[in-house]
Amino acid sequence: MDMDCPTVLCIDDLPQVLELRKATLEPRGYCVRVALSGYTAMKIL
């Protein structure tokens, strides 16, 4: 993961939504982390 890019944490229980967000944000220069639950998001944080 590139530490120079801004990081976005996307949380959703639908993998399709997360893939869409990732595909939209990464080409714009964001590092995207995804979580399928609040629990997983808290572990990432």
C-alpha positions in Angstrom: 0.0 0.0 0.0 1.4 3.4 -1.0 1.7 5.6 2.1 1.7 8.8 0.1 -1.9 8.5 -1.1 -5.0 9.4 1.0 -6.6 6.3 2.5 -10.4 5.7 2.4 -12.1 3.0 4.5 -15.3 1.7 2.8 -17.7 -0.3 4.9 -20.6 -2.2 3.5 -22.1 -5.7 3.8 -22.4 -6.0 0.0 -19.1 -7.0 -1.7 -20.4 -5.6 -5.0 -20.7 -2.1 -3.5 -17.2 -2.3 -2.1 -15.7 -3.4 -5.4 -17.5 -0.5 -7.2 -16.3 2.0 -4.7 -12.7 0.6 -4.9 -12.8 0.7 -8.7 -14.0 4.3 -8.6 -11.6 5.7 -6.0 -8.3 3.9 -6.8 -7.9 5.4 -10.3 -8.4 8.8 -8.7 -5.3 8.3 -6.4 -6.9 6.9 -3.2 -5.7 3.9 -1.3 -8.9 2.0 -0.6 -9.4 -0.4 2.4 -12.6 -2.4 2.5 -14.6 -4.0 5.4 -17.7 -6.1 5.2 -18.7 -5.3 8.8 -18.3 -2.8 11.5 -16.2 -5.3 13.5 -13.8 -5.7 10.6 -13.6 -1.9 10.1 -12.7 -1.4 13.8 -9.9 -4.0 13.5 -8.5 -2.1 10.5 -8.6 1.2 12.3 
